[in-house]
Amino acid sequence: MIHDKALGAVVHDGPFHADEIIACVQLVYAGLLQKEKICRTREIHKLQGHQFVIDVGGEYDPSQLRFDHHQSSYTGQMSSAGMVAQFLYRKGVYDDSLYHFLRKDLMDHVDAFDNGRVSREILNTPTFSHVIENFVPIQENASKKEMDHAFFLAFDFAYGHFDRLVKRYQFRQRCKQIIKQIMDSSKEILIFDDMMPWLENFFELGGQDHPGLYIVMPVPNGWKVRVIPKTYEDRMGARKDLPKSWGGLTDHELEAVTKIPGAKFCHKGLFIAVFATKEGAIEAAKKSLAYHERGL
């Protein structure tokens, strides 16, 4: 919601990048800036009024709403995106958890990309920054009207991405307490009655020291048993695989091997299998435990 005293903002004209786009998105999302009051120009000396100056102007002074990182006097590693994120954090708009989530999942990459601190592999991999740059008109002689139109197309895309990112974070936070309760009351098999993002929360809650090996969780039209990885980073790995003989089987073939009615599918990578019922998925997890206890 826009505050009654929402300000305007100045960003540079010409080709644009993800950093000033996301800087503006954050301020609009926080209700501190109106999209309609974003002005694209480099003639800052002609401007009047109290407003944000982003990625232009040669000054970094949050107290004066100045967020540029190109001047030699600034020796930090943030772009205008990270500068605005830090500004909102210090104003209390972002709490510790949301701020660090946004830094990890978006801002740190945008900052690094804009400042040329990314590896060749990242430069050659499509990223959010690449997607935003693809909104810039192909013609080098594009008019100011065409460039400004493209800027706001990119803004709308980025705003939607940011909104979904924040809402996904908020949902994950709501799930965290449920996951903690399940972790506290479970050992090798963690049983969830609802679908939820569990993996990152599991490790944030000390999952590396938890004895869990499998989770059971509903999926559309069934229930899954999924292996728990050793670490969050190696999320496709497994502490204990599903039985080798299940790999790649479906339907009747999987039923015959597992002896579990309603068996639907087991990935050939042995990290996930799907069953028709909750009871079937729990039975599959128990059979997997027994399989490894026998040293197979």
C-alpha positions as MATLAB code, in Angstrom:
seq = 'MIHDKALGAVVHDGPFHADEIIACVQLVYAGLLQKEKICRTREIHKLQGHQFVIDVGGEYDPSQLRFDHHQSSYTGQMSSAGMVAQFLYRKGVYDDSLYHFLRKDLMDHVDAFDNGRVSREILNTPTFSHVIENFVPIQENASKKEMDHAFFLAFDFAYGHFDRLVKRYQFRQRCKQIIKQIMDSSKEILIFDDMMPWLENFFELGGQDHPGLYIVMPVPNGWKVRVIPKTYEDRMGARKDLPKSWGGLTDHELEAVTKIPGAKFCHKGLFIAVFATKEGAIEAAKKSLAYHERGL';
ca = [
       0.000    0.000    0.000;
       1.352    3.433   -0.970;
       1.845    5.767    1.963;
       0.275    9.231    1.768;
       3.764   10.712    1.681;
       5.200    8.323   -0.900;
       8.027   10.030   -2.745;
       9.294   10.100   -6.280;
      12.589    8.716   -7.535;
      15.202    9.519  -10.124;
      17.098    6.823  -12.005;
      19.407    7.266  -14.977;
      18.008    7.152  -18.486;
      19.302    4.944  -21.308;
      19.904    1.187  -20.972;
      18.989   -0.216  -17.565;
      20.031   -3.093  -15.328;
      18.543   -5.278  -12.627;
      19.995   -3.245   -9.763;
      18.080    0.004  -10.285;
      14.974   -1.964  -11.279;
      15.013   -3.974   -8.031;
      15.938   -0.883   -6.004;
      12.782    0.827   -7.281;
      10.689   -2.326   -6.857;
      11.635   -2.570   -3.185;
      10.697    1.037   -2.488;
       7.345    0.724   -4.265;
       6.663   -2.571   -2.464;
       7.410   -0.864    0.864;
       5.003    1.983    0.061;
       7.762    4.609    0.063;
       7.718    5.310   -3.675;
       5.054    5.648   -6.333;
       5.809    3.927   -9.624;
       4.243    6.857  -11.489;
       6.787    9.195   -9.875;
       9.884    7.397  -11.200;
      11.763    9.783  -13.489;
      14.537    8.572  -15.802;
      17.121   11.312  -16.340;
      20.721   12.237  -15.609;
      19.952   15.941  -15.172;
      19.611   15.718  -11.430;
      20.468   19.391  -10.930;
      17.154   20.331  -12.565;
      15.094   18.308  -10.142;
      13.310   19.684   -7.120;
      11.692   18.118   -4.108;
      12.633   15.429   -1.638;
      13.006   12.159   -3.523;
      15.131    9.067   -3.970;
      18.082    9.249   -6.351;
      19.029    5.750   -7.489;
      22.033    4.475   -9.443;
      22.964    7.964  -10.600;
      24.313   11.168   -9.091;
      27.640    9.961   -7.728;
      26.579    9.918   -4.079;
      25.771    7.285   -1.465;
      24.045    8.885    1.504;
      20.982    7.005    2.787;
      20.099    9.900    5.106;
      19.584   12.016    1.975;
      18.000    9.152   -0.008;
      21.000    8.941   -2.346;
      21.910    5.444   -3.580;
      24.665    5.414   -6.195;
      27.644    3.050   -6.229;
      29.611    4.199   -9.301;
      31.715    6.924   -7.654;
      35.309    6.205   -6.606;
      34.542    7.292   -3.038;
      32.335    4.227   -2.577;
      34.468    1.131   -2.038;
      31.797   -1.332   -0.919;
      30.348   -4.254   -2.848;
      26.700   -3.254   -3.076;
      24.850   -1.984   -6.107;
      21.826    0.274   -5.774;
      19.703   -2.842   -5.141;
      21.707   -3.859   -2.083;
      21.935   -0.265   -0.880;
      18.162    0.123   -0.870;
      17.707   -3.299    0.768;
      20.058   -2.274    3.574;
      18.246    1.059    3.893;
      14.894   -0.710    4.320;
      16.424   -3.152    6.799;
      17.787   -0.324    8.921;
      14.412    1.430    8.804;
      12.773   -1.732   10.144;
      10.828   -2.505    6.961;
      12.703   -5.813    6.710;
      13.378   -7.866    9.825;
      16.593   -9.881   10.168;
      15.158  -13.031    8.657;
      13.520  -11.435    5.603;
      16.550   -9.241    4.936;
      18.957  -12.149    4.912;
      16.560  -14.200    2.786;
      16.342  -11.420    0.192;
      20.099  -10.956    0.222;
      20.728  -14.660   -0.315;
      18.002  -15.295   -2.876;
      18.230  -12.109   -4.933;
      20.203   -9.083   -3.812;
      23.688  -10.578   -3.436;
      23.622  -11.885   -6.996;
      22.265   -8.632   -8.444;
      24.972   -6.695   -6.585;
      27.731   -9.035   -7.731;
      26.522   -9.114  -11.337;
      26.253   -5.337  -11.601;
      29.717   -4.862  -10.120;
      31.376   -7.510  -12.299;
      32.076   -9.904   -9.431;
      30.730  -13.083  -11.001;
      32.511  -16.050  -12.523;
      32.569  -16.852  -16.215;
      30.216  -19.762  -15.496;
      27.634  -17.422  -13.970;
      28.015  -14.924  -16.810;
      27.163  -17.717  -19.234;
      24.207  -18.966  -17.167;
      20.794  -17.283  -17.498;
      20.052  -15.370  -14.283;
      17.550  -12.796  -13.069;
      19.969  -10.046  -14.118;
      20.180  -11.491  -17.624;
      16.386  -11.624  -17.878;
      16.049   -7.953  -16.891;
      18.719   -6.889  -19.389;
      16.770   -8.700  -22.106;
      14.027   -6.082  -21.727;
      16.429   -3.395  -23.004;
      15.529   -2.528  -26.626;
      17.677   -4.274  -29.207;
      18.164   -1.130  -31.302;
      21.053    0.964  -30.006;
      19.332    4.109  -31.270;
      16.057    3.394  -29.452;
      14.228    6.567  -28.505;
      13.832    7.731  -24.909;
      10.145    6.856  -25.132;
      10.962    3.298  -26.238;
      13.631    2.921  -23.539;
      11.352    4.238  -20.798;
       8.549    1.923  -21.932;
      10.948   -1.036  -21.769;
      12.113    0.041  -18.293;
       8.580   -0.107  -16.921;
       7.893   -3.439  -18.614;
      10.968   -4.757  -16.791;
       9.790   -3.086  -13.578;
       6.407   -4.833  -13.753;
       8.067   -8.196  -14.368;
      10.505   -7.672  -11.489;
       7.736   -6.490   -9.158;
       5.809   -9.696   -9.774;
       8.919  -11.772   -9.151;
       9.702   -9.887   -5.932;
       6.109  -10.165   -4.699;
       6.089  -13.926   -5.254;
       9.497  -14.243   -3.594;
       8.291  -12.443   -0.458;
       5.038  -14.415   -0.314;
       6.917  -17.685   -0.732;
       9.220  -16.650    2.125;
       6.228  -15.756    4.329;
       4.601  -19.125    3.659;
       7.853  -20.930    4.438;
       8.074  -19.060    7.741;
       4.534  -20.108    8.658;
       5.493  -23.713    7.969;
       8.626  -23.582   10.108;
       6.887  -24.130   13.453;
       5.002  -27.137   12.094;
       8.229  -28.630   10.798;
       9.941  -28.070   14.151;
       7.149  -29.913   15.960;
       7.443  -32.856   13.573;
      11.228  -32.920   13.942;
      10.943  -32.863   17.744;
       8.531  -35.801   17.792;
      10.099  -37.967   15.070;
      13.230  -39.972   14.424;
      13.966  -41.750   11.145;
      10.619  -41.031    9.439;
       9.041  -37.556    9.432;
       5.334  -37.592    8.514;
       3.633  -34.437    7.214;
      -0.146  -34.184    6.815;
       0.088  -31.232    4.405;
       2.300  -30.261    1.495;
       4.833  -27.622    2.479;
       8.382  -26.432    1.727;
      10.312  -28.484    4.266;
      13.886  -28.959    3.097;
      15.433  -25.557    3.810;
      13.512  -25.210    7.066;
      14.657  -28.687    8.119;
      18.325  -27.714    7.886;
      17.788  -24.229    9.332;
      16.274  -25.975   12.365;
      19.345  -28.154   12.902;
      18.496  -30.942   10.497;
      22.142  -31.832    9.961;
      22.067  -33.373   13.451;
      18.593  -34.912   13.184;
      18.349  -38.715   12.698;
      15.693  -38.364    9.987;
      16.156  -40.461    6.847;
      12.821  -40.137    5.046;
       9.845  -37.813    4.892;
       6.289  -38.777    4.018;
       4.131  -36.013    2.539;
       0.999  -35.671    0.405;
       1.351  -34.829   -3.282;
      -1.384  -34.313   -5.886;
      -3.181  -37.657   -6.254;
      -1.036  -39.516   -3.752;
       1.640  -39.553   -1.070;
       5.402  -39.468   -1.477;
       8.280  -40.910    0.464;
      11.360  -38.810   -0.108;
      14.903  -39.342    1.117;
      16.486  -36.712    3.351;
      19.830  -35.478    2.011;
      22.981  -35.153    4.093;
      23.101  -31.392    3.482;
      20.836  -28.720    2.029;
      23.357  -28.002   -0.725;
      23.377  -31.654   -1.830;
      19.601  -31.799   -1.942;
      19.502  -34.597   -4.513;
      21.780  -36.784   -2.433;
      20.550  -39.183    0.240;
      21.438  -40.294    3.735;
      19.855  -43.618    2.778;
      18.561  -44.341   -0.738;
      15.322  -46.153   -1.386;
      15.881  -49.865   -2.152;
      17.789  -50.375   -5.386;
      15.253  -52.846   -6.801;
      12.558  -50.131   -6.820;
      14.384  -47.761   -9.149;
      12.525  -46.764  -12.306;
       9.500  -49.009  -11.662;
       5.855  -47.936  -11.929;
       2.397  -49.247  -11.090;
       2.045  -53.054  -11.092;
       5.796  -53.665  -11.413;
       6.477  -51.492   -8.378;
       3.585  -53.089   -6.474;
       5.038  -56.531   -7.150;
       8.489  -55.587   -5.846;
       7.402  -53.506   -2.836;
       4.315  -55.586   -2.002;
       2.540  -52.296   -1.280;
      -0.903  -51.805   -2.883;
      -1.224  -48.540   -4.793;
       2.488  -48.170   -5.584;
       2.737  -45.656   -8.436;
       6.310  -44.645   -9.185;
       9.896  -44.758   -7.951;
      12.486  -42.485   -9.499;
      15.479  -44.260  -10.974;
      17.637  -42.008   -8.799;
      16.113  -43.712   -5.729;
      15.328  -40.451   -3.944;
      11.535  -40.342   -4.262;
       8.614  -42.745   -4.674;
       4.868  -42.120   -4.860;
       2.028  -44.230   -3.472;
      -1.743  -43.941   -3.578;
      -2.187  -43.664    0.187;
      -0.505  -42.252    3.261;
      -0.323  -45.748    4.729;
       1.424  -47.009    1.606;
       4.047  -44.271    1.734;
       4.697  -44.908    5.440;
       5.032  -48.626    4.747;
       7.528  -47.850    1.974;
       9.612  -45.733    4.354;
       9.608  -48.552    6.918;
      10.625  -51.098    4.261;
      13.488  -48.805    3.243;
      14.686  -48.668    6.848;
      14.547  -52.458    7.099;
      16.381  -52.768    3.782;
      19.329  -50.793    5.125;
      19.224  -52.471    8.537;
      19.811  -55.744    6.709;
      22.860  -54.153    5.096;
      21.523  -54.485    1.554;
];
